[in-house]
Amino acid sequence: MIQAIGDRVRGLRRLALSFGRQSSGATAVEFGLIAAPFFFLIMAIIETAMVFWASQMLESGVEQAGRQIRTGQVQAQGMDAAGFRSLLCDRIGVLFDCDGRLAIDVRRVDNFSSVDFSRPPIDDEGNFSGPFGFNPGVGSETVTVRVFYRWPLFFNFVQLTEADFQGNQRLLAATTAFRNEPFQ
């Protein structure tokens, strides 16, 4: 009886060793184990890079469009909010869809210290809540240009992304504050 148990143990041991030496499917199994985390990591890196790139493009576009206000070109043309929106969208249109995802606030302020950036203009449901205005001021006045964009996120696995509000969207914001040149 002890002999039979010993033979079984040795048989199981030989089976385990021969199974351990088999390598015909090892590569496929190893790839299967690391493929999902690898592709998740790659997609997360691409998504993060896109958000940073879009944020940089928005900052650049706001700076360029704000310069048109600072130098008095917007005021000289009698541009309104829709015209300024078009001017901004011409600069950021490669990545951005200038529909309801974009909110623009241009306002004259008394001085730089009176600017309030305490909270983004978004309500509890994730919609833009104003007031948004368009007042580019006149020569030598202080102006702020704030632009907000709801950037769509595509890879939202297990809610681990950087979504700010519903619909898998991230709020991108760009602001510039300046004193208008003394134009007339």
PADOBA-486554 format. One record per residue (C-alpha): residue number from 1; residue in one letter; x, z, y. Coordinates in nm, 3 decimals, decimal comma, always signed. Last residue first. Layout:
N
<atom NUM; "a"; <X; Z; Y>>,
...
***
This chain:
184
<atom 184; "q"; <-0,789; -2,931; +10,549>>,
<atom 183; "f"; <-0,513; -2,841; +10,302>>,
<atom 182; "p"; <-0,333; -2,507; +10,305>>,
<atom 181; "e"; <-0,247; -2,509; +9,934>>,
<atom 180; "n"; <-0,492; -2,321; +9,719>>,
<atom 179; "r"; <-0,381; -1,981; +9,591>>,
<atom 178; "f"; <-0,360; -1,963; +9,216>>,
<atom 177; "a"; <-0,515; -1,827; +8,900>>,
<atom 176; "t"; <-0,504; -2,007; +8,566>>,
<atom 175; "t"; <-0,692; -1,917; +8,255>>,
<atom 174; "a"; <-0,719; -2,056; +7,905>>,
<atom 173; "a"; <-0,941; -1,918; +7,631>>,
<atom 172; "l"; <-0,986; -2,013; +7,267>>,
<atom 171; "l"; <-1,265; -1,837; +7,083>>,
<atom 170; "r"; <-1,250; -1,886; +6,708>>,
<atom 169; "q"; <-1,541; -2,027; +6,512>>,
<atom 168; "n"; <-1,652; -1,967; +6,156>>,
<atom 167; "g"; <-2,023; -2,006; +6,239>>,
<atom 166; "q"; <-2,057; -1,656; +6,371>>,
<atom 165; "f"; <-1,793; -1,496; +6,588>>,
<atom 164; "d"; <-1,422; -1,433; +6,633>>,
<atom 163; "a"; <-1,298; -1,613; +6,323>>,
<atom 162; "e"; <-0,934; -1,535; +6,242>>,
<atom 161; "t"; <-0,955; -1,603; +5,873>>,
<atom 160; "l"; <-0,982; -1,364; +5,580>>,
<atom 159; "q"; <-1,359; -1,403; +5,536>>,
<atom 158; "v"; <-1,317; -1,458; +5,160>>,
<atom 157; "f"; <-1,180; -1,806; +5,221>>,
<atom 156; "n"; <-1,265; -1,953; +5,558>>,
<atom 155; "f"; <-1,081; -2,283; +5,569>>,
<atom 154; "f"; <-1,245; -2,503; +5,833>>,
<atom 153; "l"; <-1,233; -2,305; +6,156>>,
<atom 152; "p"; <-1,424; -2,448; +6,451>>,
<atom 151; "w"; <-1,280; -2,379; +6,799>>,
<atom 150; "r"; <-1,531; -2,229; +7,043>>,
<atom 149; "y"; <-1,378; -2,316; +7,381>>,
<atom 148; "f"; <-1,344; -2,108; +7,695>>,
<atom 147; "v"; <-1,207; -2,220; +8,031>>,
<atom 146; "r"; <-1,123; -1,995; +8,323>>,
<atom 145; "v"; <-1,013; -2,132; +8,659>>,
<atom 144; "t"; <-0,938; -1,872; +8,922>>,
<atom 143; "v"; <-0,915; -1,942; +9,294>>,
<atom 142; "t"; <-0,746; -1,772; +9,590>>,
<atom 141; "e"; <-0,813; -1,938; +9,925>>,
<atom 140; "s"; <-0,541; -2,109; +10,133>>,
<atom 139; "g"; <-0,737; -2,436; +10,175>>,
<atom 138; "v"; <-1,096; -2,437; +10,051>>,
<atom 137; "g"; <-1,268; -2,287; +9,751>>,
<atom 136; "p"; <-1,303; -2,444; +9,407>>,
<atom 135; "n"; <-1,649; -2,289; +9,358>>,
<atom 134; "f"; <-1,798; -2,387; +9,022>>,
<atom 133; "g"; <-1,989; -2,122; +8,840>>,
<atom 132; "f"; <-2,039; -1,966; +8,503>>,
<atom 131; "p"; <-2,247; -1,652; +8,492>>,
<atom 130; "g"; <-2,248; -1,657; +8,216>>,
<atom 129; "s"; <-2,322; -1,596; +7,851>>,
<atom 128; "f"; <-2,169; -1,826; +7,593>>,
<atom 127; "n"; <-2,323; -1,778; +7,253>>,
<atom 126; "g"; <-2,176; -1,562; +6,977>>,
<atom 125; "e"; <-2,497; -1,375; +6,892>>,
<atom 124; "d"; <-2,375; -1,056; +7,064>>,
<atom 123; "d"; <-2,311; -1,237; +7,393>>,
<atom 122; "i"; <-1,993; -1,418; +7,492>>,
<atom 121; "p"; <-1,835; -1,428; +7,837>>,
<atom 120; "p"; <-1,496; -1,286; +7,738>>,
<atom 119; "r"; <-1,437; -0,930; +7,849>>,
<atom 118; "s"; <-1,221; -0,744; +8,099>>,
<atom 117; "f"; <-1,082; -1,048; +8,278>>,
<atom 116; "d"; <-1,191; -0,932; +8,623>>,
<atom 115; "v"; <-1,009; -1,087; +8,919>>,
<atom 114; "s"; <-0,999; -0,850; +9,220>>,
<atom 113; "s"; <-0,622; -0,801; +9,196>>,
<atom 112; "f"; <-0,553; -1,169; +9,266>>,
<atom 111; "n"; <-0,735; -1,167; +9,596>>,
<atom 110; "d"; <-1,078; -1,237; +9,745>>,
<atom 109; "v"; <-1,188; -1,463; +9,460>>,
<atom 108; "r"; <-1,304; -1,825; +9,457>>,
<atom 107; "r"; <-1,453; -1,935; +9,130>>,
<atom 106; "v"; <-1,416; -2,191; +8,856>>,
<atom 105; "d"; <-1,581; -2,101; +8,524>>,
<atom 104; "i"; <-1,585; -2,359; +8,246>>,
<atom 103; "a"; <-1,755; -2,332; +7,906>>,
<atom 102; "l"; <-1,681; -2,568; +7,616>>,
<atom 101; "r"; <-1,849; -2,553; +7,275>>,
<atom 100; "g"; <-2,167; -2,714; +7,407>>,
<atom 99; "d"; <-2,000; -3,056; +7,417>>,
<atom 98; "c"; <-1,648; -3,140; +7,521>>,
<atom 97; "d"; <-1,519; -3,214; +7,171>>,
<atom 96; "f"; <-1,158; -3,110; +7,174>>,
<atom 95; "l"; <-0,849; -3,237; +6,999>>,
<atom 94; "v"; <-0,766; -3,557; +7,188>>,
<atom 93; "g"; <-1,010; -3,480; +7,469>>,
<atom 92; "i"; <-0,790; -3,221; +7,640>>,
<atom 91; "r"; <-0,682; -3,407; +7,954>>,
<atom 90; "d"; <-0,986; -3,633; +7,996>>,
<atom 89; "c"; <-1,202; -3,331; +7,915>>,
<atom 88; "l"; <-1,064; -3,149; +8,219>>,
<atom 87; "l"; <-1,151; -3,431; +8,461>>,
<atom 86; "s"; <-1,494; -3,470; +8,297>>,
<atom 85; "r"; <-1,560; -3,098; +8,337>>,
<atom 84; "f"; <-1,444; -3,124; +8,699>>,
<atom 83; "g"; <-1,693; -3,406; +8,758>>,
<atom 82; "a"; <-1,973; -3,208; +8,595>>,
<atom 81; "a"; <-1,893; -2,900; +8,807>>,
<atom 80; "d"; <-1,895; -3,100; +9,132>>,
<atom 79; "m"; <-1,625; -3,319; +9,287>>,
<atom 78; "g"; <-1,646; -3,383; +9,660>>,
<atom 77; "q"; <-1,343; -3,613; +9,632>>,
<atom 76; "a"; <-1,153; -3,413; +9,894>>,
<atom 75; "q"; <-1,246; -3,086; +9,719>>,
<atom 74; "v"; <-1,110; -3,201; +9,383>>,
<atom 73; "q"; <-0,794; -3,337; +9,546>>,
<atom 72; "g"; <-0,728; -3,016; +9,738>>,
<atom 71; "t"; <-0,381; -2,945; +9,597>>,
<atom 70; "r"; <-0,490; -2,631; +9,416>>,
<atom 69; "i"; <-0,805; -2,796; +9,281>>,
<atom 68; "q"; <-0,615; -3,087; +9,123>>,
<atom 67; "r"; <-0,359; -2,835; +8,999>>,
<atom 66; "g"; <-0,637; -2,662; +8,812>>,
<atom 65; "a"; <-0,692; -2,980; +8,609>>,
<atom 64; "q"; <-0,327; -2,981; +8,503>>,
<atom 63; "e"; <-0,317; -2,608; +8,426>>,
<atom 62; "v"; <-0,647; -2,624; +8,239>>,
<atom 61; "g"; <-0,520; -2,917; +8,031>>,
<atom 60; "s"; <-0,195; -2,738; +7,947>>,
<atom 59; "e"; <-0,372; -2,420; +7,842>>,
<atom 58; "l"; <-0,620; -2,618; +7,631>>,
<atom 57; "m"; <-0,337; -2,811; +7,465>>,
<atom 56; "q"; <-0,157; -2,485; +7,387>>,
<atom 55; "s"; <-0,469; -2,332; +7,236>>,
<atom 54; "a"; <-0,527; -2,644; +7,028>>,
<atom 53; "w"; <-0,172; -2,628; +6,894>>,
<atom 52; "f"; <-0,203; -2,258; +6,815>>,
<atom 51; "v"; <-0,535; -2,310; +6,637>>,
<atom 50; "m"; <-0,396; -2,610; +6,446>>,
<atom 49; "a"; <-0,093; -2,410; +6,335>>,
<atom 48; "t"; <-0,316; -2,132; +6,208>>,
<atom 47; "e"; <-0,528; -2,379; +6,009>>,
<atom 46; "i"; <-0,217; -2,546; +5,861>>,
<atom 45; "i"; <-0,069; -2,210; +5,760>>,
<atom 44; "a"; <-0,400; -2,098; +5,606>>,
<atom 43; "m"; <-0,425; -2,426; +5,412>>,
<atom 42; "i"; <-0,071; -2,384; +5,274>>,
<atom 41; "l"; <-0,136; -2,020; +5,178>>,
<atom 40; "f"; <-0,461; -2,107; +5,001>>,
<atom 39; "f"; <-0,281; -2,392; +4,822>>,
<atom 38; "f"; <-0,014; -2,151; +4,693>>,
<atom 37; "p"; <-0,262; -1,878; +4,601>>,
<atom 36; "a"; <-0,466; -2,129; +4,396>>,
<atom 35; "a"; <-0,167; -2,302; +4,234>>,
<atom 34; "i"; <+0,020; -1,988; +4,121>>,
<atom 33; "l"; <-0,150; -1,912; +3,790>>,
<atom 32; "g"; <-0,238; -2,271; +3,706>>,
<atom 31; "f"; <+0,119; -2,378; +3,769>>,
<atom 30; "e"; <+0,245; -2,113; +3,528>>,
<atom 29; "v"; <-0,009; -2,220; +3,265>>,
<atom 28; "a"; <+0,080; -2,587; +3,303>>,
<atom 27; "t"; <+0,451; -2,510; +3,283>>,
<atom 26; "a"; <+0,410; -2,290; +2,977>>,
<atom 25; "g"; <+0,204; -2,540; +2,779>>,
<atom 24; "s"; <+0,464; -2,661; +2,522>>,
<atom 23; "s"; <+0,685; -2,355; +2,557>>,
<atom 22; "q"; <+0,646; -2,185; +2,219>>,
<atom 21; "r"; <+0,912; -1,919; +2,173>>,
<atom 20; "g"; <+0,676; -1,632; +2,256>>,
<atom 19; "f"; <+0,424; -1,758; +1,997>>,
<atom 18; "s"; <+0,702; -1,764; +1,736>>,
<atom 17; "l"; <+0,794; -1,407; +1,826>>,
<atom 16; "a"; <+0,432; -1,289; +1,816>>,
<atom 15; "l"; <+0,374; -1,459; +1,479>>,
<atom 14; "r"; <+0,696; -1,313; +1,335>>,
<atom 13; "r"; <+0,587; -0,966; +1,453>>,
<atom 12; "l"; <+0,242; -1,011; +1,306>>,
<atom 11; "g"; <+0,398; -1,107; +0,975>>,
<atom 10; "r"; <+0,638; -0,811; +0,989>>,
<atom 9; "v"; <+0,345; -0,577; +1,059>>,
<atom 8; "r"; <+0,146; -0,733; +0,775>>,
<atom 7; "d"; <+0,438; -0,702; +0,532>>,
<atom 6; "g"; <+0,486; -0,337; +0,632>>,
<atom 5; "i"; <+0,116; -0,270; +0,572>>,
<atom 4; "a"; <+0,139; -0,433; +0,229>>,
<atom 3; "q"; <+0,451; -0,232; +0,134>>,
<atom 2; "i"; <+0,281; +0,091; +0,239>>,
<atom 1; "m"; <+0,000; +0,000; +0,000>>,
***
